Each structure stands twice: as C-alpha cells, then as structure tokens.
C-alpha cells in the first residue's frame, strides 16, 4: 500500500505533467497552479507544493477546506486547476455535473 504523501505526489506529478493548472485568482498569478485540497491533506500538500516550487517548476497556490465546500465552490465557478478530495462522493458529484476534465 502506498502512503498518502506518495499518492498525492504522484497525483500532482501527473496533473502538472499534463499541464493542468495555470488559472489565476486572488493572490495567484496567471501562471500559478491553484489546488483545492481537503484540509486533511494540508501537511502533505504543503510539503509537495514547496518541493515543486523549490525544483523550479512553478508556484502552487493551495486552498484547503472540507471536500464538500470545495466542490460547491468549484461548481460555482471558483478557479481550481486540481481538486483533491477526502471523499470520493464529491469527485463523483463534480464529474456527474461535468466539472472535471479527464
């Protein structure tokens, strides 16, 4: 079984490798990647974002909250390049409403 940190690292690597991101809002610049992530992933995501920036791959702007709250924000137009949910029902919810890009 892989650790949560390793899973999140792999998920971000795939997402960034596919060019997902590049949305700007608030304190984010146009070339920053905005990640909406469950608050339970805060420590791991902060480490991953810092490692990503230190490697010169760009800035990651993190927004943490309850998975349902984040999903509703995305549904209402919040700019998120990546959504990391603690509950798959919210991923399914956004997918059913066509808010996810494969």
N, CA, C and O atoms as CSV, one atom per row, in Angstrom:
chain,resi,resn,atom,element,x,y,z
A,1,UNK,N,N,0.854,-1.173,0.000
A,1,UNK,CA,C,0.000,0.000,0.000
A,1,UNK,C,C,0.903,1.240,0.000
A,1,UNK,O,O,1.874,1.298,0.754
A,2,UNK,N,N,0.587,2.224,-0.838
A,2,UNK,CA,C,1.404,3.426,-0.887
A,2,UNK,C,C,0.920,4.431,0.152
A,2,UNK,O,O,-0.254,4.457,0.522
A,3,UNK,N,N,1.849,5.251,0.610
A,3,UNK,CA,C,1.497,6.258,1.606
A,3,UNK,C,C,0.681,7.374,0.972
A,3,UNK,O,O,0.699,7.560,-0.245
A,4,UNK,N,N,-0.027,8.107,1.806
A,4,UNK,CA,C,-0.838,9.229,1.305
A,4,UNK,C,C,0.061,10.261,0.638
A,4,UNK,O,O,-0.292,10.788,-0.417
A,5,UNK,N,N,1.219,10.562,1.229
A,5,UNK,CA,C,2.129,11.549,0.649
A,5,UNK,C,C,2.597,11.104,-0.729
A,5,UNK,O,O,2.634,11.905,-1.663
A,6,UNK,N,N,2.954,9.829,-0.859
A,6,UNK,CA,C,3.415,9.315,-2.154
A,6,UNK,C,C,2.292,9.373,-3.184
A,6,UNK,O,O,2.524,9.728,-4.339
A,7,UNK,N,N,1.067,9.023,-2.766
A,7,UNK,CA,C,-0.078,9.099,-3.662
A,7,UNK,C,C,-0.302,10.534,-4.130
A,7,UNK,O,O,-0.489,10.781,-5.322
A,8,UNK,N,N,-0.284,11.480,-3.189
A,8,UNK,CA,C,-0.501,12.879,-3.553
A,8,UNK,C,C,0.615,13.387,-4.455
A,8,UNK,O,O,0.364,14.146,-5.391
A,9,UNK,N,N,1.846,12.970,-4.175
A,9,UNK,CA,C,2.963,13.368,-5.035
A,9,UNK,C,C,2.752,12.866,-6.456
A,9,UNK,O,O,2.963,13.595,-7.425
A,10,UNK,N,N,2.337,11.623,-6.564
A,10,UNK,CA,C,2.101,11.055,-7.892
A,10,UNK,C,C,0.951,11.763,-8.595
A,10,UNK,O,O,1.031,12.048,-9.789
A,11,UNK,N,N,-0.116,12.047,-7.859
A,11,UNK,CA,C,-1.263,12.734,-8.456
A,11,UNK,C,C,-0.869,14.110,-8.963
A,11,UNK,O,O,-1.258,14.507,-10.062
A,12,UNK,N,N,-0.101,14.836,-8.171
A,12,UNK,CA,C,0.327,16.166,-8.604
A,12,UNK,C,C,1.296,16.080,-9.780
A,12,UNK,O,O,1.231,16.893,-10.702
A,13,UNK,N,N,2.182,15.106,-9.748
A,13,UNK,CA,C,3.128,14.963,-10.854
A,13,UNK,C,C,2.396,14.698,-12.157
A,13,UNK,O,O,2.738,15.267,-13.194
A,14,UNK,N,N,1.394,13.838,-12.107
A,14,UNK,CA,C,0.602,13.560,-13.304
A,14,UNK,C,C,-0.133,14.814,-13.743
A,14,UNK,O,O,-0.116,15.164,-14.924
A,15,UNK,N,N,-0.772,15.489,-12.810
A,15,UNK,CA,C,-1.540,16.686,-13.151
A,15,UNK,C,C,-0.656,17.770,-13.746
A,15,UNK,O,O,-1.007,18.376,-14.759
A,16,UNK,N,N,0.491,18.016,-13.119
A,16,UNK,CA,C,1.375,19.058,-13.628
A,16,UNK,C,C,2.002,18.637,-14.948
A,16,UNK,O,O,2.222,19.469,-15.828
A,17,UNK,N,N,2.290,17.349,-15.087
A,17,UNK,CA,C,2.857,16.856,-16.333
A,17,UNK,C,C,1.898,17.003,-17.494
A,17,UNK,O,O,2.320,17.146,-18.642
A,18,UNK,N,N,0.603,16.968,-17.199
A,18,UNK,CA,C,-0.408,17.137,-18.232
A,18,UNK,C,C,-0.720,18.597,-18.500
A,18,UNK,O,O,-1.526,18.918,-19.373
A,19,UNK,N,N,-0.079,19.479,-17.745
A,19,UNK,CA,C,-0.302,20.896,-17.966
A,19,UNK,C,C,-1.570,21.417,-17.336
A,19,UNK,O,O,-2.058,22.476,-17.730
A,20,UNK,N,N,-2.116,20.710,-16.374
A,20,UNK,CA,C,-3.312,21.177,-15.691
A,20,UNK,C,C,-2.910,22.339,-14.805
A,20,UNK,O,O,-1.852,22.307,-14.176
A,21,UNK,N,N,-3.716,23.330,-14.753
A,21,UNK,CA,C,-3.424,24.481,-13.898
A,21,UNK,C,C,-3.359,25.733,-14.728
A,21,UNK,O,O,-3.986,25.825,-15.784
A,22,UNK,N,N,-2.588,26.716,-14.245
A,22,UNK,CA,C,-2.460,27.951,-14.972
A,22,UNK,C,C,-3.654,28.868,-14.804
A,22,UNK,O,O,-3.877,29.742,-15.642
A,23,UNK,N,N,-4.422,28.694,-13.752
A,23,UNK,CA,C,-5.565,29.556,-13.500
A,23,UNK,C,C,-5.172,30.597,-12.467
A,23,UNK,O,O,-4.426,30.288,-11.537
A,24,UNK,N,N,-5.652,31.809,-12.608
A,24,UNK,CA,C,-5.290,32.852,-11.654
A,24,UNK,C,C,-6.495,33.370,-10.904
A,24,UNK,O,O,-7.575,33.528,-11.475
A,25,UNK,N,N,-6.307,33.636,-9.615
A,25,UNK,CA,C,-7.368,34.227,-8.802
A,25,UNK,C,C,-6.759,34.735,-7.516
A,25,UNK,O,O,-5.806,34.149,-7.003
A,26,UNK,N,N,-7.295,35.815,-6.993
A,26,UNK,CA,C,-6.818,36.326,-5.711
A,26,UNK,C,C,-5.335,36.584,-5.724
A,26,UNK,O,O,-4.849,37.383,-6.524
A,27,UNK,N,N,-4.601,35.914,-4.840
A,27,UNK,CA,C,-3.161,36.107,-4.753
A,27,UNK,C,C,-2.399,35.286,-5.788
A,27,UNK,O,O,-1.178,35.398,-5.889
A,28,UNK,N,N,-3.101,34.475,-6.546
A,28,UNK,CA,C,-2.442,33.654,-7.559
A,28,UNK,C,C,-2.164,34.475,-8.810
A,28,UNK,O,O,-2.958,35.332,-9.198
A,29,UNK,N,N,-1.036,34.200,-9.427
A,29,UNK,CA,C,-0.712,34.812,-10.713
A,29,UNK,C,C,-1.218,33.894,-11.814
A,29,UNK,O,O,-1.561,32.739,-11.562
A,30,UNK,N,N,-1.261,34.401,-13.007
A,30,UNK,CA,C,-1.805,33.642,-14.141
A,30,UNK,C,C,-1.075,32.324,-14.376
A,30,UNK,O,O,-1.683,31.357,-14.834
A,31,UNK,N,N,0.226,32.271,-14.067
A,31,UNK,CA,C,0.971,31.041,-14.322
A,31,UNK,C,C,1.082,30.139,-13.095
A,31,UNK,O,O,1.800,29.140,-13.134
A,32,UNK,N,N,0.389,30.470,-12.013
A,32,UNK,CA,C,0.364,29.629,-10.821
A,32,UNK,C,C,-0.675,28.525,-10.996
A,32,UNK,O,O,-1.622,28.663,-11.770
A,33,UNK,N,N,-0.483,27.443,-10.272
A,33,UNK,CA,C,-1.452,26.363,-10.267
A,33,UNK,C,C,-2.229,26.416,-8.959
A,33,UNK,O,O,-1.641,26.420,-7.877
A,34,UNK,N,N,-3.541,26.455,-9.065
A,34,UNK,CA,C,-4.398,26.510,-7.885
A,34,UNK,C,C,-4.890,25.103,-7.567
A,34,UNK,O,O,-5.474,24.421,-8.409
A,35,UNK,N,N,-4.637,24.693,-6.333
A,35,UNK,CA,C,-5.043,23.365,-5.878
A,35,UNK,C,C,-6.052,23.532,-4.756
A,35,UNK,O,O,-5.754,24.153,-3.735
A,36,UNK,N,N,-7.245,22.979,-4.940
A,36,UNK,CA,C,-8.241,22.889,-3.872
A,36,UNK,C,C,-8.067,21.512,-3.257
A,36,UNK,O,O,-8.197,20.502,-3.949
A,37,UNK,N,N,-7.774,21.462,-1.964
A,37,UNK,CA,C,-7.478,20.182,-1.325
A,37,UNK,C,C,-8.172,20.074,0.026
A,37,UNK,O,O,-8.342,21.061,0.742
A,38,UNK,N,N,-8.565,18.860,0.349
A,38,UNK,CA,C,-9.173,18.591,1.643
A,38,UNK,C,C,-8.207,18.997,2.748
A,38,UNK,O,O,-7.000,18.778,2.645
A,39,UNK,N,N,-8.746,19.583,3.796
A,39,UNK,CA,C,-7.912,20.072,4.895
A,39,UNK,C,C,-7.090,18.944,5.520
A,39,UNK,O,O,-6.027,19.198,6.086
A,40,UNK,N,N,-7.564,17.718,5.423
A,40,UNK,CA,C,-6.815,16.582,5.969
A,40,UNK,C,C,-5.506,16.320,5.233
A,40,UNK,O,O,-4.664,15.563,5.716
A,41,UNK,N,N,-5.327,16.944,4.060
A,41,UNK,CA,C,-4.095,16.761,3.284
A,41,UNK,C,C,-3.123,17.930,3.450
A,41,UNK,O,O,-2.113,17.997,2.749
A,42,UNK,N,N,-3.418,18.849,4.365
A,42,UNK,CA,C,-2.670,20.101,4.464
A,42,UNK,C,C,-1.157,19.909,4.599
A,42,UNK,O,O,-0.391,20.522,3.856
A,43,UNK,N,N,-0.724,19.073,5.528
A,43,UNK,CA,C,0.713,18.899,5.736
A,43,UNK,C,C,1.395,18.325,4.495
A,43,UNK,O,O,2.421,18.837,4.046
A,44,UNK,N,N,0.815,17.262,3.952
A,44,UNK,CA,C,1.406,16.627,2.772
A,44,UNK,C,C,1.394,17.572,1.575
A,44,UNK,O,O,2.392,17.681,0.863
A,45,UNK,N,N,0.275,18.252,1.349
A,45,UNK,CA,C,0.181,19.144,0.201
A,45,UNK,C,C,1.132,20.336,0.320
A,45,UNK,O,O,1.715,20.765,-0.677
A,46,UNK,N,N,1.289,20.861,1.507
A,46,UNK,CA,C,2.210,21.974,1.707
A,46,UNK,C,C,3.633,21.537,1.389
A,46,UNK,O,O,4.368,22.261,0.719
A,47,UNK,N,N,4.026,20.360,1.865
A,47,UNK,CA,C,5.361,19.829,1.561
A,47,UNK,C,C,5.549,19.626,0.062
A,47,UNK,O,O,6.586,19.984,-0.496
A,48,UNK,N,N,4.551,19.055,-0.579
A,48,UNK,CA,C,4.641,18.789,-2.024
A,48,UNK,C,C,4.733,20.097,-2.805
A,48,UNK,O,O,5.546,20.216,-3.721
A,49,UNK,N,N,3.906,21.074,-2.451
A,49,UNK,CA,C,3.934,22.367,-3.148
A,49,UNK,C,C,5.280,23.052,-2.966
A,49,UNK,O,O,5.812,23.636,-3.910
A,50,UNK,N,N,5.829,22.986,-1.766
A,50,UNK,CA,C,7.145,23.588,-1.515
A,50,UNK,C,C,8.238,22.887,-2.312
A,50,UNK,O,O,9.119,23.541,-2.869
A,51,UNK,N,N,8.183,21.556,-2.367
A,51,UNK,CA,C,9.168,20.794,-3.150
A,51,UNK,C,C,9.049,21.131,-4.636
A,51,UNK,O,O,10.057,21.271,-5.329
A,52,UNK,N,N,7.833,21.260,-5.111
A,52,UNK,CA,C,7.577,21.583,-6.513
A,52,UNK,C,C,8.172,22.947,-6.862
A,52,UNK,O,O,8.833,23.102,-7.889
A,53,UNK,N,N,7.930,23.928,-5.999
A,53,UNK,CA,C,8.467,25.278,-6.225
A,53,UNK,C,C,9.989,25.282,-6.128
A,53,UNK,O,O,10.663,25.932,-6.927
A,54,UNK,N,N,10.528,24.558,-5.150
A,54,UNK,CA,C,11.984,24.504,-4.976
A,54,UNK,C,C,12.679,23.871,-6.179
A,54,UNK,O,O,13.834,24.180,-6.471
A,55,UNK,N,N,11.975,22.994,-6.866
A,55,UNK,CA,C,12.527,22.354,-8.064
A,55,UNK,C,C,12.417,23.259,-9.288
A,55,UNK,O,O,12.817,22.879,-10.389
A,56,UNK,N,N,11.864,24.475,-9.086
A,56,UNK,CA,C,11.753,25.428,-10.183
A,56,UNK,C,C,10.621,25.136,-11.151
A,56,UNK,O,O,10.658,25.577,-12.300
A,57,UNK,N,N,9.624,24.404,-10.705
A,57,UNK,CA,C,8.537,24.013,-11.601
A,57,UNK,C,C,7.326,24.927,-11.506
A,57,UNK,O,O,6.316,24.678,-12.164
A,58,UNK,N,N,7.408,25.980,-10.700
A,58,UNK,CA,C,6.303,26.926,-10.596
A,58,UNK,C,C,5.728,26.987,-9.204
A,58,UNK,O,O,6.078,26.206,-8.319
A,59,UNK,N,N,4.831,27.942,-9.039
A,59,UNK,CA,C,4.200,28.158,-7.745
A,59,UNK,C,C,2.854,27.454,-7.697
A,59,UNK,O,O,2.079,27.490,-8.652
A,60,UNK,N,N,2.595,26.815,-6.568
A,60,UNK,CA,C,1.321,26.168,-6.318
A,60,UNK,C,C,0.611,26.968,-5.241
A,60,UNK,O,O,1.162,27.178,-4.160
A,61,UNK,N,N,-0.599,27.413,-5.519
A,61,UNK,CA,C,-1.418,28.125,-4.541
A,61,UNK,C,C,-2.413,27.119,-3.984
A,61,UNK,O,O,-3.218,26.546,-4.718
A,62,UNK,N,N,-2.344,26.915,-2.670
A,62,UNK,CA,C,-3.176,25.912,-2.017
A,62,UNK,C,C,-4.379,26.553,-1.340
A,62,UNK,O,O,-4.260,27.592,-0.689
A,63,UNK,N,N,-5.526,25.929,-1.499
A,63,UNK,CA,C,-6.752,26.353,-0.822
A,63,UNK,C,C,-7.332,25.120,-0.150
A,63,UNK,O,O,-7.695,24.156,-0.824
A,64,UNK,N,N,-7.420,25.147,1.183
A,64,UNK,CA,C,-7.876,23.992,1.944
A,64,UNK,C,C,-9.281,24.205,2.482
A,64,UNK,O,O,-9.683,25.329,2.782
A,65,UNK,N,N,-10.018,23.112,2.598
A,65,UNK,CA,C,-11.353,23.163,3.175
A,65,UNK,C,C,-11.973,21.791,3.187
A,65,UNK,O,O,-11.339,20.800,2.823
A,66,UNK,N,N,-13.220,21.742,3.612
A,66,UNK,CA,C,-13.973,20.493,3.564
A,66,UNK,C,C,-14.226,20.137,2.099
A,66,UNK,O,O,-14.504,21.017,1.285
A,67,UNK,N,N,-14.134,18.877,1.770
A,67,UNK,CA,C,-14.292,18.442,0.386
A,67,UNK,C,C,-15.596,18.932,-0.232
A,67,UNK,O,O,-15.611,19.384,-1.377
A,68,UNK,N,N,-16.678,18.845,0.512
A,68,UNK,CA,C,-17.972,19.298,0.007
A,68,UNK,C,C,-17.994,20.788,-0.256
A,68,UNK,O,O,-18.532,21.234,-1.270
A,69,UNK,N,N,-17.414,21.565,0.649
A,69,UNK,CA,C,-17.349,23.016,0.457
A,69,UNK,C,C,-16.534,23.372,-0.777
A,69,UNK,O,O,-16.918,24.246,-1.554
A,70,UNK,N,N,-15.405,22.688,-0.954
A,70,UNK,CA,C,-14.553,22.955,-2.119
A,70,UNK,C,C,-15.264,22.576,-3.416
A,70,UNK,O,O,-15.185,23.297,-4.411
A,71,UNK,N,N,-15.956,21.442,-3.396
A,71,UNK,CA,C,-16.697,21.009,-4.589
A,71,UNK,C,C,-17.770,22.032,-4.960
A,71,UNK,O,O,-17.953,22.344,-6.137
A,72,UNK,N,N,-18.470,22.546,-3.969
A,72,UNK,CA,C,-19.508,23.555,-4.223
A,72,UNK,C,C,-18.884,24.848,-4.769
A,72,UNK,O,O,-19.475,25.503,-5.627
A,73,UNK,N,N,-17.690,25.218,-4.273
A,73,UNK,CA,C,-17.013,26.401,-4.795
A,73,UNK,C,C,-16.653,26.202,-6.266
A,73,UNK,O,O,-16.826,27.108,-7.081
A,74,UNK,N,N,-16.158,25.025,-6.600
A,74,UNK,CA,C,-15.821,24.722,-7.996
A,74,UNK,C,C,-17.083,24.785,-8.856
A,74,UNK,O,O,-17.074,25.351,-9.949
A,75,UNK,N,N,-18.153,24.202,-8.354
A,75,UNK,CA,C,-19.428,24.227,-9.075
A,75,UNK,C,C,-19.894,25.658,-9.328
A,75,UNK,O,O,-20.542,25.931,-10.338
A,76,UNK,N,N,-19.571,26.562,-8.427
A,76,UNK,CA,C,-19.986,27.958,-8.547
A,76,UNK,C,C,-18.953,28.837,-9.239
A,76,UNK,O,O,-19.059,30.063,-9.203
A,77,UNK,N,N,-17.949,28.217,-9.872
A,77,UNK,CA,C,-17.025,28.967,-10.707
A,77,UNK,C,C,-15.663,29.270,-10.132
A,77,UNK,O,O,-14.873,29.961,-10.775
A,78,UNK,N,N,-15.358,28.778,-8.945
A,78,UNK,CA,C,-14.026,29.025,-8.376
A,78,UNK,C,C,-12.971,28.362,-9.259
A,78,UNK,O,O,-13.155,27.228,-9.701
A,79,UNK,N,N,-11.878,29.059,-9.515
A,79,UNK,CA,C,-10.839,28.520,-10.401
A,79,UNK,C,C,-9.926,27.541,-9.681
A,79,UNK,O,O,-9.080,27.949,-8.885
A,80,UNK,N,N,-10.087,26.278,-9.947
A,80,UNK,CA,C,-9.225,25.250,-9.371
A,80,UNK,C,C,-8.624,24.441,-10.502
A,80,UNK,O,O,-9.343,23.916,-11.352
A,81,UNK,N,N,-7.308,24.340,-10.512
A,81,UNK,CA,C,-6.645,23.516,-11.509
A,81,UNK,C,C,-6.644,22.053,-11.114
A,81,UNK,O,O,-6.651,21.163,-11.965
A,82,UNK,N,N,-6.635,21.815,-9.794
A,82,UNK,CA,C,-6.605,20.450,-9.264
A,82,UNK,C,C,-7.517,20.404,-8.044
A,82,UNK,O,O,-7.518,21.326,-7.228
A,83,UNK,N,N,-8.293,19.327,-7.922
A,83,UNK,CA,C,-9.161,19.120,-6.775
A,83,UNK,C,C,-8.777,17.800,-6.119
A,83,UNK,O,O,-8.831,16.746,-6.753
A,84,UNK,N,N,-8.386,17.862,-4.843
A,84,UNK,CA,C,-8.037,16.661,-4.094
A,84,UNK,C,C,-9.042,16.539,-2.954
A,84,UNK,O,O,-9.044,17.334,-2.014
A,85,UNK,N,N,-9.883,15.541,-3.060
A,85,UNK,CA,C,-10.982,15.349,-2.123
A,85,UNK,C,C,-10.666,14.228,-1.145
A,85,UNK,O,O,-9.984,13.262,-1.489
A,86,UNK,N,N,-11.169,14.366,0.080
A,86,UNK,CA,C,-11.052,13.292,1.069
A,86,UNK,C,C,-12.206,12.306,0.938
A,86,UNK,O,O,-12.212,11.269,1.602
A,87,UNK,N,N,-13.171,12.615,0.099
A,87,UNK,CA,C,-14.362,11.792,-0.047
A,87,UNK,C,C,-14.690,11.670,-1.534
A,87,UNK,O,O,-14.969,12.667,-2.199
A,88,UNK,N,N,-14.654,10.459,-2.040
A,88,UNK,CA,C,-14.871,10.259,-3.476
A,88,UNK,C,C,-16.258,10.689,-3.936
A,88,UNK,O,O,-16.462,10.923,-5.127
A,89,UNK,N,N,-17.206,10.798,-3.029
A,89,UNK,CA,C,-18.547,11.211,-3.466
A,89,UNK,C,C,-18.525,12.622,-4.050
A,89,UNK,O,O,-19.340,12.937,-4.918
A,90,UNK,N,N,-17.614,13.473,-3.595
A,90,UNK,CA,C,-17.545,14.841,-4.124
A,90,UNK,C,C,-16.854,14.869,-5.485
A,90,UNK,O,O,-17.159,15.723,-6.317
A,91,UNK,N,N,-15.942,13.957,-5.713
A,91,UNK,CA,C,-15.342,13.828,-7.045
A,91,UNK,C,C,-16.413,13.341,-8.012
A,91,UNK,O,O,-16.552,13.868,-9.115
A,92,UNK,N,N,-17.167,12.332,-7.591
A,92,UNK,CA,C,-18.263,11.822,-8.419
A,92,UNK,C,C,-19.300,12.913,-8.688
A,92,UNK,O,O,-19.824,13.017,-9.797
A,93,UNK,N,N,-19.591,13.718,-7.679
A,93,UNK,CA,C,-20.557,14.812,-7.805
A,93,UNK,C,C,-20.127,15.785,-8.907
A,93,UNK,O,O,-20.922,16.141,-9.777
A,94,UNK,N,N,-18.860,16.211,-8.859
A,94,UNK,CA,C,-18.358,17.147,-9.873
A,94,UNK,C,C,-18.272,16.491,-11.247
A,94,UNK,O,O,-18.525,17.134,-12.265
A,95,UNK,N,N,-17.917,15.217,-11.272
A,95,UNK,CA,C,-17.820,14.501,-12.538
A,95,UNK,C,C,-19.207,14.395,-13.192
A,95,UNK,O,O,-19.351,14.610,-14.395
A,96,UNK,N,N,-20.198,14.069,-12.404
A,96,UNK,CA,C,-21.569,13.929,-12.914
A,96,UNK,C,C,-22.075,15.251,-13.500
A,96,UNK,O,O,-22.853,15.260,-14.454
A,97,UNK,N,N,-21.625,16.360,-12.920
A,97,UNK,CA,C,-22.050,17.686,-13.383
A,97,UNK,C,C,-21.105,18.252,-14.459
A,97,UNK,O,O,-21.236,19.407,-14.862
A,98,UNK,N,N,-20.157,17.423,-14.913
A,98,UNK,CA,C,-19.229,17.785,-15.995
A,98,UNK,C,C,-18.276,18.918,-15.631
A,98,UNK,O,O,-17.947,19.752,-16.474
A,99,UNK,N,N,-17.829,18.947,-14.364
A,99,UNK,CA,C,-16.867,19.968,-13.944
A,99,UNK,C,C,-15.437,19.442,-13.934
A,99,UNK,O,O,-14.512,20.197,-13.634
A,100,UNK,N,N,-15.236,18.185,-14.250
A,100,UNK,CA,C,-13.899,17.595,-14.255
A,100,UNK,C,C,-13.426,17.408,-15.688
A,100,UNK,O,O,-14.213,17.136,-16.594
A,101,UNK,N,N,-12.132,17.561,-15.865
A,101,UNK,CA,C,-11.512,17.329,-17.174
A,101,UNK,C,C,-10.614,16.104,-17.050
A,101,UNK,O,O,-9.730,16.057,-16.195
A,102,UNK,N,N,-10.843,15.127,-17.898
A,102,UNK,CA,C,-10.045,13.890,-17.852
A,102,UNK,C,C,-8.614,14.172,-18.257
A,102,UNK,O,O,-7.788,13.260,-18.281
